[in-house]
Amino acid sequence: MSKNQILEEILNEVDKHPEIMSRRDALKFMSVSPVAASVMAGTTVGAATAAAADVKGKIVIVGGGLAGMSTAARLNNSISNADITVIEPDPMSVSYQPGQTLVGAGLWDKSDIQYNRDEFLPSGVKLIKGSVTAFDPDNNSVTVDGSQEVKYDQMIIATGVMLNYAQIKGLEGEITSSGKDNAAVKNSGIGKDGLHSIYFQDGAEATYKGIEELIAKAKAHKGPEKLQAVFTHPNTPIKCGGAPKKIMYLTNARLVEAGVRDKVELTFYPNGGGMFGIKDYHTAIVEQFKTRGFKWHYNITLSK
């Protein structure tokens, strides 16, 4: 396979995802990236595999979760003399964040979605167990834990996101996907008084306990009025717009299993004017809601 054929295959793949990168941007990246250029230069003719490129230079990857480690492994396999360093303070992260919904429903344990950093460090890749506290792109360096300077020729940032619950009126704090900062979780107000979130590990685990508490209350409930279970889609960017609906479906299934579905009213409050941006999906979801006896109200902004 010639280099031109390989390049065209790469660009064809890029064309399938214009929302991520344009063909022009891809060409620009390959023209300025020594890593990409070296991999291309080391390609062999004939077989559909490429020989490892001999790249001279130091690659630093900030973030050692699944994204950072998989990138390190890919580069390590593509470069014959790789000098790769991963910087990551947390020994545990999330391997499969959509699985947090299943943890919230009690179908998986938290351990099923946890990722042990040290078990997946590629052979030959160096690990710095610390946090990057400063970036200095002018001098190609980062500072770790306020003191250690680390130089690089190429840097990849794969630090994930912080969940800023303070954007919701009545809540506080920023939480990582692991939810390891117990003080931030406590200050946010999440996990107590019936308020739960499945967007971080500990929150998902607490959500299951919340569903169990709801079932227990429903079994003891004698009044004519139904208990209320509220599910929301906040007026902020979120990692998965379908997650609030999925945990609602799973809560419904749990209530049905427990024989108390008739004692609980499930209501969904999206911030927009529909269930989904694509009309066919919106229509299908509304029909599913009707079948399950869910209620919903559009254009509601979440607050505590």
HELIX and SHEET records of a PDB file:
HELIX    1   1 LYS A    3  ASP A   15  1                                  13    
HELIX    2   2 ARG A   23  VAL A   32  1                                  10    
HELIX    3   3 PRO A   34  ALA A   41  1                                   8    
HELIX    4   4 LEU A   66  SER A   78  1                                  13    
HELIX    5   5 GLY A   99  GLY A  104  1                                   6    
HELIX    6   6 LYS A  110  ILE A  113  5                                   4    
HELIX    7   7 ARG A  117  PHE A  120  5                                   4    
HELIX    8   8 PRO A  137  ASN A  139  5                                   3    
HELIX    9   9 TYR A  165  GLN A  167  5                                   3    
HELIX   10  10 ASN A  182  SER A  188  1                                   7    
HELIX   11  11 GLN A  201  ALA A  220  1                                  20    
HELIX   12  12 ALA A  243  ALA A  258  1                                  16    
HELIX   13  13 ARG A  261  LYS A  263  5                                   3    
HELIX   14  14 LYS A  279  ARG A  292  1                                  14    
SHEET    1   A 4 LYS A 126  ILE A 128  0                                        
SHEET    2   A 4 ILE A  84  ILE A  87  1                                        
SHEET    3   A 4 ILE A  59  VAL A  62  1                                        
SHEET    4   A 4 GLN A 154  ILE A 157  1                                        
SHEET    1   B 2 MET A  92  VAL A  94  0                                        
SHEET    2   B 2 GLN A 114  ASN A 116 -1                                        
SHEET    1   C 3 VAL A 132  ASP A 136  0                                        
SHEET    2   C 3 SER A 141  VAL A 144 -1                                        
SHEET    3   C 3 GLN A 148  LYS A 151 -1                                        
SHEET    1   D 2 LEU A 163  ASN A 164  0                                        
SHEET    2   D 2 GLU A 174  ILE A 175 -1                                        
SHEET    1   E 3 LEU A 227  HIS A 233  0                                        
SHEET    2   E 3 VAL A 264  PRO A 270  1                                        
SHEET    3   E 3 LYS A 295  TRP A 296  1                                        
END                                                                             
